């Protein structure tokens, strides 16, 4: 059994989560929970490796070798992708950065862990739905039943607002303004607040749904609930979208070839705005991006826009190219 007399880990964890993150940094509960989940996984892994309980761990037990082994464990055994691996490492870095302010005598250990690099992830193509595909998904919803009307209001709002799944889950009745000008208030990452305009059709759908649910639009009641009457979760939204995507595949086979998830609705809205001629700066504000660089990737996504761009470029006639024969290498290069 390890001695607990010099244990620095427990007090550091307690102060980090109870005071530093919520009070000094003002992070949202969702961010704090993400950090917590990452460190819980790390502590369990290190305790197993040390053959002791988590309560017996000390700060020095979490060294570079064990953190690297933990990251490998995430990818190998838990089948996590590189992005998830990097999120876990970011949480570990953040905790040890805080530890460094409290225990400068542990600077060598902290610098070694802070030196563990993020892994470069394969940049996958952004999957999104074309307008016809979105129409097919919405048409697959049976609006004769209450659950169908809820799902129609949910997916319509997601496409209109380009909101993240968690942002939709967090929507309250008082966030809606269903009189002109139609809009919805969204709380995004880092507790950033933004307002998104609603199309008249979306406002009408939400107004009818709110009336059916007897929602007081001045209340904090959640808009979208599951069949148990509890607030819908991100996993619930994923299930709902997958259900209607499956139905729509029978009419639009192209859907079966795409890797679609709730965030795809956000991508779809961004592409639709871009195709409609909305500038990237406005789209960035619409999506709640912290940096315009994040929005710029949508400019390279749409194939139809790429084809139109290529069509406007004149090709270089082959006859204009200098022949290779009867030229030295330098003469040929200078003639290009």
N, C-alpha and C positions, 0 to 999 in steps of 0.2 A: 504494500500500500504506500502511495506517495505522500510525502508530508505536505500539509496544506499551509504551513506557516508562511511561506513566501509566495503563495499563489496570487498572481497578478491578473489572471484571466477573468475570474468571476467578477470582481469589482469593475474591471474595464468594460465587460459586456453589459453589466447592469447600468452603468452611467451612460454608456454609448446609446443604448436603446431607450432608456427612461428619461434622459435629459438632453444629451447632445443632439440626437436626430430630431426629436419633436420640438424641443424648445429653442435651441440655439440655431439649428439649420432650418427649422420650420418645414420639414419634409411631410408629404402627405402620408396617410396611413397605408396606402397601397405600396408606396416606395419603401416604407419602413418594413412592411411585411415581406417584400421581396428580399431586402437585405437580411432579414431574420431567417428566411427559408434557406438562403445560401450558407449562412454561418452554421445553422443547425445541421445541414448536410455535412459540412466540413468537420464539425465537432464530433459527430457520430463516426465519421470515417477515421479520424485521428484516434479516437478512443478505442476503436476496434483494432487499429494498427498497434496501439500501445498496450492492448490487452488490459484495459482498465475502464472504469466508468467515466462518463463525461465530467462528473463532479470532481474527479481526481486529476483532471488535466491541468497543466500549467501553460502559461504563455509560450515558454520555450519548447514545448512539445510540438507546436505548430511551426515547423521549420520549412525551408525551401523544398527539401526532398519530399516531405509529406504533402505539401501543397501541390507540387507537380504530380505526385502519385494520385492525389484526389482529382485533379483535372483529367488525368488519363482514365480514371475510374468513371467519371461522368460520361465520357465519350464511349468507352469500351463496354461497360457493364450497364449503365443506365440508358445508353443509346441516345444521349443528348447531342444535338448539333453543335457546330462551332459557335454559333451565336449564343446559345444557352451557356456554353462553357465560358465564353467571354463575359457574360452577365454575372456569373458566379465569381469569376476572378475580379471583376470590378468591385463587387461587394467586399471581397477579401482585402483588396487594396484600400478601400475607403476605411475599413475598420482599423487596419494597421497604420494608416496615416493618422488616425485619431490617437492610437496608442502611442505613436511617436511624440505627440504633444504632452502626454502624461508621464511617459517613462523614457526619457532620452538616454538612459543607461542601456536600453535595448535597441539602440540605433542600428547596430550592425545587423541584427536579425531582421529589423524592419526594412532596411535598405535592400537586403537580399530578396525579401518577399515582394517589395515594390518593384524590383527589377525583373520579375517574371513577366514576360511579354504577352500581349494578346495575340491570338492566332488569327491569321488572315483567313477570312471566310470566303467561300465561293459565292460570287454575286449572281444569284439566280434571277432569271427574267421575271419581271413583274407580271403577274397574272391578273387579268381584269375581265369584266363582262362588257361585251358590246351592247349597244342600246337594245337591239333585237333580243339578245339573250336575257337582259334584265326584264324586258316585257314578257318573255316566255316564263320566267321564274314567277313574276307577279300574277300572271294568268293561271298558273298552276295552283294558286291558293283558292280554297273553297270558302268564299266569304258568306256562305249561308249559315255557318256556325260561328260562335263567338271566338273560338280559338283561331279560326281563319281570319276573322276581322282584326284580331290582335296582331297576327303575323303579318298581315298586309300593311297595317299601320307601322309596324316595326321596321320592315324592310324598306318601305317607302321613305321613312324618316332617315334611315341609314344612308340610302342613296342620295337623298336631297342634301343632307348635312355633311356627308363624308366624315361622320364622327367615328371615332374608335369604338370598339365593342364596349369597353368599360365606360366610356362617356355616355353611351346609350343606356347602359344599365343604371347609371347614376342619375339619369334625368328624373326630375320631380315635376309635379303638376305646375308649380309656380315658375318653372323655367320656360313655360310655353306662353307665347303671346299670339293668340288666335284671332285678334282683331287687327286691322291694318295699322301699321305695317306688320305683316306676319313675320315672326322670328322666333328663335329658340336660343336660350342661353346655355352654353356648354362650358363645363369645367374640364380642362385638359390636363396634360402632364404638368407637374410642378405647380398645380393649382392655378394655372393661367386661365383666365376667363375670356371667352369670346362670344360674340353674337353671330348667328348664322341666319340669313333670310330663308323663309319657307315659301315654296311655290303655293299658289292658291289651292291647287289640288291637294297638296300635302296638308295644308292647314284645314281644309274641309274634312279630310280623312281623320285627322287627329281630333277635330272638333266633334265629329260624330262618335268616335271611339271614347272620348272623354265623357260625353253625354251618356253613353251606354253604361259606362262604369261609375256614373254619378261622381265624377272627380271635381273637387273644388280646386279651381285653377289658382287659388291663393295658398294652397296647402303644400306640405312637404311630401305628400304621398307619391310613391314611385308610380311611374306611368305604366311600365310593362311588368306584369306579374306572371309567374308560372301557374300551373294548374292547382298548386297547393295554396295559392294566394300570397306567395312570398315573392320578393323581388327577383326578377329574372337574372341569371348569371351569364357570364361570357360563354360558358360551356353550353348553356341553354340556347343562346343565339346561334352558336355553331351547329347545334343539332337541328334547329329550325331551318337554317339556311340549307344544310345538307339534304334535308327532307325534300324541299322544293326544287333543289337542283336536280335531285334524282328523278323527280316527276317531269321536269322540263326537258331532261335529256331525251325523252321519247320523241319530242317535237323538234329539238335543236341538238343534233348529234355532236356539234362542236363543243358543247359543254362537257362531254365525257372525257375530252382530252386535256382538260385544264385542271390544275391543282388550286381549287378555290376554297376560301375560308372567309370568315367575317371581314377581315381586313381587305379582302378583294373588293368589297363594296366601296370602301374608301378609295382604293385605286381607281375603280370604275368611275366614280364621281369626278375625280381629278382629271382623268382622260376626257370625260365628256365635257368638262369645262374648257379644257385646252382645245378640243376640237371646235368648240363654239366660239373661239377667238378670245377667250378671257386671258389676260396676261398672267405670267407666272407669279408676279408679286401679289396679285389679288388672290390667286389660287393658294399661295402660301398662307395668306391671312385666313382664308376660308378653312384650310386644313389645320390651322393652329401650329404650323411648323416654326421652330425657333430660328431656323436658318433657311435662307433661300436656296442654299446648296442642296438641301433635302428635296426641295420641290423640283429642282432642275432635272432630276432623273426622268420625270414624266415627259420631258421634251424629247427623249430618245426612245420612248417605249412604243408609241403607236406606229404600226407598220404602214398604214395607209398614208400617214403624214410623211413617212420616209419615202414612200413611192412617189408622192407628189413632189417632194424636194428633188429626187433624182430626175424626174421628168423635166424639171426646169433647168437642169444643167446640160449644157451642150457637150457632147462627147468629142474627144480629140480625134480627128481623122487620122487613120493609119498612114496615109500618104505623107503627112507632115513630119513623120518621124524619120530622122536621118538613118539611112541603111548602115548596117554594121560593116559590110564589106568595104574594102579599099580605105579604111580609116584606122589610125592607131587608137588605142584605148582613150588617150587624152582628147584627141580630136572628136571622137564619138561622144564622150561625156560633155564636151563643150558645146556640141551641136544640139543637145537636148533642150 
